[in-house]
Amino acid sequence: MATHSISMKLPQGAVLNTDIEFEIRANGAKLGEVHLSKGTIDWRPYKSKGSEYRLSWEKFAELMVANGNKHAS
């Protein structure tokens, strides 16, 4: 199983026009970045040459419920 690490860059203050950025790595190799904003969640794969995958928060919620593994919190 891969070892994952996540680093985070937070903007100063509330998230208005600046995304919260997460860098995602598996076994030390960068997989990509997740950017969170007020309106969307974006996935930017590493070495994707500008490709970005964007979902609204509503679509993200639907995707997680339909495809995620349910865990009790």
N, C-alpha and C positions, 0 to 999 in steps of 0.2 A: 504494500500500500504506500502511496506517495505521502511524503511529508509536506504539508502546506504551510506557508507563512503569508501573513497579510500585514502590510504597512499602510498607514493612513495619513492623509494631509487634510487638516481642517482649516476652513477659512475663519477669519476673525469675525465673531458675532454670529448673527442669524444667517441662515442660508437664503440669500436673496438672489443675487445674480452670479454667485460663485458656487461651483459644485464641490461636494465632498468627494475626495478621490481615494480609492483603495487600490493598491498594487497587489496583485495575486501571483504567488509563486508556488511551484510544485517541485520538490527536490532541488531547490535553489534556482531553477529556471523560471523566468518570467512567463506566465501564461497570458497576462493582459491586465487591464485596469477596469474597475467598476466606478462609474461616476454617478453620484446621487444628486438630484436637484429637486426643486419643488414640484416639477411637473413630470419628470421621467427618471428612469434608471437606464443607464447606458453601459454596454459592454464594448470595450476596445481591445480586441485580441492583439497580442504582441506581434510585431512585424506584419501588420495587416494593411500597411500602406494607406492609411486614412479611413479604413472601413470601421464603421461603428454600428452597433445594433441597439436600437432604442425601443423601450416599452413604456407605455403610460403606467402609472401605479395601479390602475384598475386591471390592466392586462397582465401585469406582473403578478398580482394577487390571484387572478384566474389560473395562470400558468403554474404557480406554486401549489395551489390546491389540487389541480388536475394531475401534476407530475411529480410533486415533492413527496418525500417520506414523512408521514405524520408522526410526531413525537409529543408525548405529554410534557408540559412545562412545569 
